Amino acid sequence: YEFEGKRYDCGDKLGFMKANIEFSKRHPEIGKEFTEFLKSIS
């Protein structure tokens, strides 16, 4: 099955975390603040 977009392996712990971070960064209500938080801890 072909589709456009990014695929995450949410059955894998790291893949699950990556998916949640990516979606959180794009979220219209919290995306900007969440991205700033990530910058502050890196």
CHARMM internal coordinates of N, CA and C (Angstrom, degrees):
IC EDIT
DIST 1 N 1 CA 1.4485
DIST 1 CA 1 C 1.5188
ANGL 1 N 1 CA 1 C 108.49
DIST 1 C 2 N 1.3158
ANGL 1 CA 1 C 2 N 117.49
DIHE 1 N 1 CA 1 C 2 N 124.82
DIST 2 N 2 CA 1.4592
ANGL 1 C 2 N 2 CA 121.50
DIHE 1 CA 1 C 2 N 2 CA 179.34
DIST 2 CA 2 C 1.5211
ANGL 2 N 2 CA 2 C 110.67
DIHE 1 C 2 N 2 CA 2 C -104.58
DIST 2 C 3 N 1.3147
ANGL 2 CA 2 C 3 N 115.94
DIHE 2 N 2 CA 2 C 3 N 141.36
DIST 3 N 3 CA 1.4599
ANGL 2 C 3 N 3 CA 121.46
DIHE 2 CA 2 C 3 N 3 CA 177.35
DIST 3 CA 3 C 1.5172
ANGL 3 N 3 CA 3 C 108.57
DIHE 2 C 3 N 3 CA 3 C -150.69
DIST 3 C 4 N 1.3115
ANGL 3 CA 3 C 4 N 115.87
DIHE 3 N 3 CA 3 C 4 N 162.76
DIST 4 N 4 CA 1.4588
ANGL 3 C 4 N 4 CA 120.90
DIHE 3 CA 3 C 4 N 4 CA 175.02
DIST 4 CA 4 C 1.5162
ANGL 4 N 4 CA 4 C 108.02
DIHE 3 C 4 N 4 CA 4 C -93.76
DIST 4 C 5 N 1.3081
ANGL 4 CA 4 C 5 N 116.63
DIHE 4 N 4 CA 4 C 5 N 139.07
DIST 5 N 5 CA 1.4531
ANGL 4 C 5 N 5 CA 120.62
DIHE 4 CA 4 C 5 N 5 CA 178.12
DIST 5 CA 5 C 1.5148
ANGL 5 N 5 CA 5 C 111.08
DIHE 4 C 5 N 5 CA 5 C 131.23
DIST 5 C 6 N 1.3021
ANGL 5 CA 5 C 6 N 114.74
DIHE 5 N 5 CA 5 C 6 N -171.87
DIST 6 N 6 CA 1.4471
ANGL 5 C 6 N 6 CA 121.91
DIHE 5 CA 5 C 6 N 6 CA -177.55
DIST 6 CA 6 C 1.5204
ANGL 6 N 6 CA 6 C 109.24
DIHE 5 C 6 N 6 CA 6 C -106.24
DIST 6 C 7 N 1.3114
ANGL 6 CA 6 C 7 N 116.43
DIHE 6 N 6 CA 6 C 7 N 139.96
DIST 7 N 7 CA 1.4593
ANGL 6 C 7 N 7 CA 121.38
DIHE 6 CA 6 C 7 N 7 CA -179.76
DIST 7 CA 7 C 1.5322
ANGL 7 N 7 CA 7 C 108.57
DIHE 6 C 7 N 7 CA 7 C -108.95
DIST 7 C 8 N 1.3081
ANGL 7 CA 7 C 8 N 116.25
DIHE 7 N 7 CA 7 C 8 N 137.18
DIST 8 N 8 CA 1.4598
ANGL 7 C 8 N 8 CA 122.06
DIHE 7 CA 7 C 8 N 8 CA 177.94
DIST 8 CA 8 C 1.5194
ANGL 8 N 8 CA 8 C 109.19
DIHE 7 C 8 N 8 CA 8 C -122.24
DIST 8 C 9 N 1.3141
ANGL 8 CA 8 C 9 N 116.49
DIHE 8 N 8 CA 8 C 9 N 142.55
DIST 9 N 9 CA 1.4592
ANGL 8 C 9 N 9 CA 121.72
DIHE 8 CA 8 C 9 N 9 CA 175.68
DIST 9 CA 9 C 1.5256
ANGL 9 N 9 CA 9 C 107.48
DIHE 8 C 9 N 9 CA 9 C -91.83
DIST 9 C 10 N 1.3252
ANGL 9 CA 9 C 10 N 116.42
DIHE 9 N 9 CA 9 C 10 N 89.89
DIST 10 N 10 CA 1.4640
ANGL 9 C 10 N 10 CA 120.59
DIHE 9 CA 9 C 10 N 10 CA -176.71
DIST 10 CA 10 C 1.5258
ANGL 10 N 10 CA 10 C 112.42
DIHE 9 C 10 N 10 CA 10 C -79.28
DIST 10 C 11 N 1.3313
ANGL 10 CA 10 C 11 N 117.38
DIHE 10 N 10 CA 10 C 11 N -1.09
DIST 11 N 11 CA 1.4563
ANGL 10 C 11 N 11 CA 121.07
DIHE 10 CA 10 C 11 N 11 CA 172.28
DIST 11 CA 11 C 1.5226
ANGL 11 N 11 CA 11 C 110.84
DIHE 10 C 11 N 11 CA 11 C -83.05
DIST 11 C 12 N 1.3134
ANGL 11 CA 11 C 12 N 115.58
DIHE 11 N 11 CA 11 C 12 N -10.63
DIST 12 N 12 CA 1.4577
ANGL 11 C 12 N 12 CA 123.42
DIHE 11 CA 11 C 12 N 12 CA 178.17
DIST 12 CA 12 C 1.5290
ANGL 12 N 12 CA 12 C 107.94
DIHE 11 C 12 N 12 CA 12 C -103.65
DIST 12 C 13 N 1.3204
ANGL 12 CA 12 C 13 N 118.38
DIHE 12 N 12 CA 12 C 13 N 136.84
DIST 13 N 13 CA 1.4718
ANGL 12 C 13 N 13 CA 121.12
DIHE 12 CA 12 C 13 N 13 CA -176.18
DIST 13 CA 13 C 1.5278
ANGL 13 N 13 CA 13 C 112.26
DIHE 12 C 13 N 13 CA 13 C -57.63
DIST 13 C 14 N 1.3257
ANGL 13 CA 13 C 14 N 117.23
DIHE 13 N 13 CA 13 C 14 N -45.96
DIST 14 N 14 CA 1.4642
ANGL 13 C 14 N 14 CA 119.75
DIHE 13 CA 13 C 14 N 14 CA -178.99
DIST 14 CA 14 C 1.5249
ANGL 14 N 14 CA 14 C 110.89
DIHE 13 C 14 N 14 CA 14 C -68.27
DIST 14 C 15 N 1.3098
ANGL 14 CA 14 C 15 N 117.52
DIHE 14 N 14 CA 14 C 15 N -40.07
DIST 15 N 15 CA 1.4603
ANGL 14 C 15 N 15 CA 121.07
DIHE 14 CA 14 C 15 N 15 CA 177.63
DIST 15 CA 15 C 1.5153
ANGL 15 N 15 CA 15 C 111.74
DIHE 14 C 15 N 15 CA 15 C -61.37
DIST 15 C 16 N 1.3220
ANGL 15 CA 15 C 16 N 116.54
DIHE 15 N 15 CA 15 C 16 N -40.07
DIST 16 N 16 CA 1.4629
ANGL 15 C 16 N 16 CA 121.87
DIHE 15 CA 15 C 16 N 16 CA 177.64
DIST 16 CA 16 C 1.5226
ANGL 16 N 16 CA 16 C 110.65
DIHE 15 C 16 N 16 CA 16 C -62.24
DIST 16 C 17 N 1.3312
ANGL 16 CA 16 C 17 N 116.19
DIHE 16 N 16 CA 16 C 17 N -44.24
DIST 17 N 17 CA 1.4685
ANGL 16 C 17 N 17 CA 120.74
DIHE 16 CA 16 C 17 N 17 CA 178.93
DIST 17 CA 17 C 1.5315
ANGL 17 N 17 CA 17 C 110.79
DIHE 16 C 17 N 17 CA 17 C -64.29
DIST 17 C 18 N 1.3207
ANGL 17 CA 17 C 18 N 117.35
DIHE 17 N 17 CA 17 C 18 N -43.33
DIST 18 N 18 CA 1.4658
ANGL 17 C 18 N 18 CA 120.95
DIHE 17 CA 17 C 18 N 18 CA 179.50
DIST 18 CA 18 C 1.5240
ANGL 18 N 18 CA 18 C 111.20
DIHE 17 C 18 N 18 CA 18 C -60.32
DIST 18 C 19 N 1.3258
ANGL 18 CA 18 C 19 N 116.69
DIHE 18 N 18 CA 18 C 19 N -43.00
DIST 19 N 19 CA 1.4665
ANGL 18 C 19 N 19 CA 120.92
DIHE 18 CA 18 C 19 N 19 CA 179.70
DIST 19 CA 19 C 1.5203
ANGL 19 N 19 CA 19 C 110.64
DIHE 18 C 19 N 19 CA 19 C -62.10
DIST 19 C 20 N 1.3229
ANGL 19 CA 19 C 20 N 117.53
DIHE 19 N 19 CA 19 C 20 N -44.75
DIST 20 N 20 CA 1.4602
ANGL 19 C 20 N 20 CA 120.79
DIHE 19 CA 19 C 20 N 20 CA -179.01
DIST 20 CA 20 C 1.5177
ANGL 20 N 20 CA 20 C 111.95
DIHE 19 C 20 N 20 CA 20 C -65.70
DIST 20 C 21 N 1.3154
ANGL 20 CA 20 C 21 N 117.10
DIHE 20 N 20 CA 20 C 21 N -39.03
DIST 21 N 21 CA 1.4639
ANGL 20 C 21 N 21 CA 120.50
DIHE 20 CA 20 C 21 N 21 CA 178.58
DIST 21 CA 21 C 1.5251
ANGL 21 N 21 CA 21 C 110.49
DIHE 20 C 21 N 21 CA 21 C -65.72
DIST 21 C 22 N 1.3330
ANGL 21 CA 21 C 22 N 116.08
DIHE 21 N 21 CA 21 C 22 N -45.36
DIST 22 N 22 CA 1.4696
ANGL 21 C 22 N 22 CA 120.20
DIHE 21 CA 21 C 22 N 22 CA -179.62
DIST 22 CA 22 C 1.5285
ANGL 22 N 22 CA 22 C 111.20
DIHE 21 C 22 N 22 CA 22 C -60.18
DIST 22 C 23 N 1.3280
ANGL 22 CA 22 C 23 N 117.00
DIHE 22 N 22 CA 22 C 23 N -46.64
DIST 23 N 23 CA 1.4618
ANGL 22 C 23 N 23 CA 120.36
DIHE 22 CA 22 C 23 N 23 CA -179.53
DIST 23 CA 23 C 1.5307
ANGL 23 N 23 CA 23 C 111.54
DIHE 22 C 23 N 23 CA 23 C -68.31
DIST 23 C 24 N 1.3266
ANGL 23 CA 23 C 24 N 117.26
DIHE 23 N 23 CA 23 C 24 N -35.72
DIST 24 N 24 CA 1.4638
ANGL 23 C 24 N 24 CA 120.42
DIHE 23 CA 23 C 24 N 24 CA 178.63
DIST 24 CA 24 C 1.5208
ANGL 24 N 24 CA 24 C 111.03
DIHE 23 C 24 N 24 CA 24 C -64.95
DIST 24 C 25 N 1.3294
ANGL 24 CA 24 C 25 N 116.75
DIHE 24 N 24 CA 24 C 25 N -39.29
DIST 25 N 25 CA 1.4654
ANGL 24 C 25 N 25 CA 120.35
DIHE 24 CA 24 C 25 N 25 CA 178.67
DIST 25 CA 25 C 1.5218
ANGL 25 N 25 CA 25 C 111.82
DIHE 24 C 25 N 25 CA 25 C -64.68
DIST 25 C 26 N 1.3268
ANGL 25 CA 25 C 26 N 117.68
DIHE 25 N 25 CA 25 C 26 N -30.20
DIST 26 N 26 CA 1.4706
ANGL 25 C 26 N 26 CA 121.99
DIHE 25 CA 25 C 26 N 26 CA -178.62
DIST 26 CA 26 C 1.5258
ANGL 26 N 26 CA 26 C 113.22
DIHE 25 C 26 N 26 CA 26 C -89.72
DIST 26 C 27 N 1.3185
ANGL 26 CA 26 C 27 N 117.84
DIHE 26 N 26 CA 26 C 27 N -8.04
DIST 27 N 27 CA 1.4656
ANGL 26 C 27 N 27 CA 121.16
DIHE 26 CA 26 C 27 N 27 CA -175.42
DIST 27 CA 27 C 1.5264
ANGL 27 N 27 CA 27 C 109.79
DIHE 26 C 27 N 27 CA 27 C -64.91
DIST 27 C 28 N 1.3410
ANGL 27 CA 27 C 28 N 117.70
DIHE 27 N 27 CA 27 C 28 N 130.57
DIST 28 N 28 CA 1.4715
ANGL 27 C 28 N 28 CA 120.33
DIHE 27 CA 27 C 28 N 28 CA -175.51
DIST 28 CA 28 C 1.5296
ANGL 28 N 28 CA 28 C 114.37
DIHE 27 C 28 N 28 CA 28 C -64.22
DIST 28 C 29 N 1.3151
ANGL 28 CA 28 C 29 N 118.45
DIHE 28 N 28 CA 28 C 29 N -27.69
DIST 29 N 29 CA 1.4688
ANGL 28 C 29 N 29 CA 119.97
DIHE 28 CA 28 C 29 N 29 CA -177.41
DIST 29 CA 29 C 1.5231
ANGL 29 N 29 CA 29 C 113.05
DIHE 28 C 29 N 29 CA 29 C -90.53
DIST 29 C 30 N 1.3265
ANGL 29 CA 29 C 30 N 118.38
DIHE 29 N 29 CA 29 C 30 N -34.05
DIST 30 N 30 CA 1.4645
ANGL 29 C 30 N 30 CA 120.27
DIHE 29 CA 29 C 30 N 30 CA -173.79
DIST 30 CA 30 C 1.5241
ANGL 30 N 30 CA 30 C 114.15
DIHE 29 C 30 N 30 CA 30 C -119.58
DIST 30 C 31 N 1.3280
ANGL 30 CA 30 C 31 N 117.31
DIHE 30 N 30 CA 30 C 31 N -4.24
DIST 31 N 31 CA 1.4646
ANGL 30 C 31 N 31 CA 121.18
DIHE 30 CA 30 C 31 N 31 CA -173.07
DIST 31 CA 31 C 1.5136
ANGL 31 N 31 CA 31 C 114.94
DIHE 30 C 31 N 31 CA 31 C -54.91
DIST 31 C 32 N 1.3101
ANGL 31 CA 31 C 32 N 117.04
DIHE 31 N 31 CA 31 C 32 N -48.78
DIST 32 N 32 CA 1.4656
ANGL 31 C 32 N 32 CA 120.54
DIHE 31 CA 31 C 32 N 32 CA -177.12
DIST 32 CA 32 C 1.5302
ANGL 32 N 32 CA 32 C 110.99
DIHE 31 C 32 N 32 CA 32 C -64.71
DIST 32 C 33 N 1.3241
ANGL 32 CA 32 C 33 N 116.54
DIHE 32 N 32 CA 32 C 33 N -47.74
DIST 33 N 33 CA 1.4644
ANGL 32 C 33 N 33 CA 120.38
DIHE 32 CA 32 C 33 N 33 CA -179.28
DIST 33 CA 33 C 1.5301
ANGL 33 N 33 CA 33 C 111.08
DIHE 32 C 33 N 33 CA 33 C -65.31
DIST 33 C 34 N 1.3246
ANGL 33 CA 33 C 34 N 116.63
DIHE 33 N 33 CA 33 C 34 N -38.97
DIST 34 N 34 CA 1.4626
ANGL 33 C 34 N 34 CA 120.35
DIHE 33 CA 33 C 34 N 34 CA 179.45
DIST 34 CA 34 C 1.5269
ANGL 34 N 34 CA 34 C 110.83
DIHE 33 C 34 N 34 CA 34 C -65.23
DIST 34 C 35 N 1.3231
ANGL 34 CA 34 C 35 N 116.86
DIHE 34 N 34 CA 34 C 35 N -41.38
DIST 35 N 35 CA 1.4598
ANGL 34 C 35 N 35 CA 121.12
DIHE 34 CA 34 C 35 N 35 CA 178.18
DIST 35 CA 35 C 1.5254
ANGL 35 N 35 CA 35 C 110.60
DIHE 34 C 35 N 35 CA 35 C -62.65
DIST 35 C 36 N 1.3187
ANGL 35 CA 35 C 36 N 117.21
DIHE 35 N 35 CA 35 C 36 N -41.30
DIST 36 N 36 CA 1.4682
ANGL 35 C 36 N 36 CA 120.71
DIHE 35 CA 35 C 36 N 36 CA 176.90
DIST 36 CA 36 C 1.5268
ANGL 36 N 36 CA 36 C 110.87
DIHE 35 C 36 N 36 CA 36 C -63.52
DIST 36 C 37 N 1.3224
ANGL 36 CA 36 C 37 N 116.79
DIHE 36 N 36 CA 36 C 37 N -39.00
DIST 37 N 37 CA 1.4625
ANGL 36 C 37 N 37 CA 121.14
DIHE 36 CA 36 C 37 N 37 CA 176.82
DIST 37 CA 37 C 1.5273
ANGL 37 N 37 CA 37 C 110.28
DIHE 36 C 37 N 37 CA 37 C -60.50
DIST 37 C 38 N 1.3329
ANGL 37 CA 37 C 38 N 116.85
DIHE 37 N 37 CA 37 C 38 N -46.52
DIST 38 N 38 CA 1.4643
ANGL 37 C 38 N 38 CA 120.26
DIHE 37 CA 37 C 38 N 38 CA 179.69
DIST 38 CA 38 C 1.5258
ANGL 38 N 38 CA 38 C 110.95
DIHE 37 C 38 N 38 CA 38 C -60.12
DIST 38 C 39 N 1.3231
ANGL 38 CA 38 C 39 N 117.06
DIHE 38 N 38 CA 38 C 39 N -40.74
DIST 39 N 39 CA 1.4635
ANGL 38 C 39 N 39 CA 120.59
DIHE 38 CA 38 C 39 N 39 CA 178.35
DIST 39 CA 39 C 1.5251
ANGL 39 N 39 CA 39 C 110.74
DIHE 38 C 39 N 39 CA 39 C -63.11
DIST 39 C 40 N 1.3326
ANGL 39 CA 39 C 40 N 116.50
DIHE 39 N 39 CA 39 C 40 N -36.71
DIST 40 N 40 CA 1.4655
ANGL 39 C 40 N 40 CA 120.32
DIHE 39 CA 39 C 40 N 40 CA -176.61
DIST 40 CA 40 C 1.5263
ANGL 40 N 40 CA 40 C 112.90
DIHE 39 C 40 N 40 CA 40 C -70.98
DIST 40 C 41 N 1.3152
ANGL 40 CA 40 C 41 N 117.68
DIHE 40 N 40 CA 40 C 41 N -22.65
DIST 41 N 41 CA 1.4686
ANGL 40 C 41 N 41 CA 119.61
DIHE 40 CA 40 C 41 N 41 CA -178.48
DIST 41 CA 41 C 1.5275
ANGL 41 N 41 CA 41 C 112.64
DIHE 40 C 41 N 41 CA 41 C -103.23
DIST 41 C 42 N 1.3214
ANGL 41 CA 41 C 42 N 116.82
DIHE 41 N 41 CA 41 C 42 N 0.98
DIST 42 N 42 CA 1.4729
ANGL 41 C 42 N 42 CA 118.10
DIHE 41 CA 41 C 42 N 42 CA -179.56
DIST 42 CA 42 C 1.5066
ANGL 42 N 42 CA 42 C 111.87
DIHE 41 C 42 N 42 CA 42 C -101.59
END
COOR INIT
IC SEED 1 N 1 CA 1 C
IC BUILD
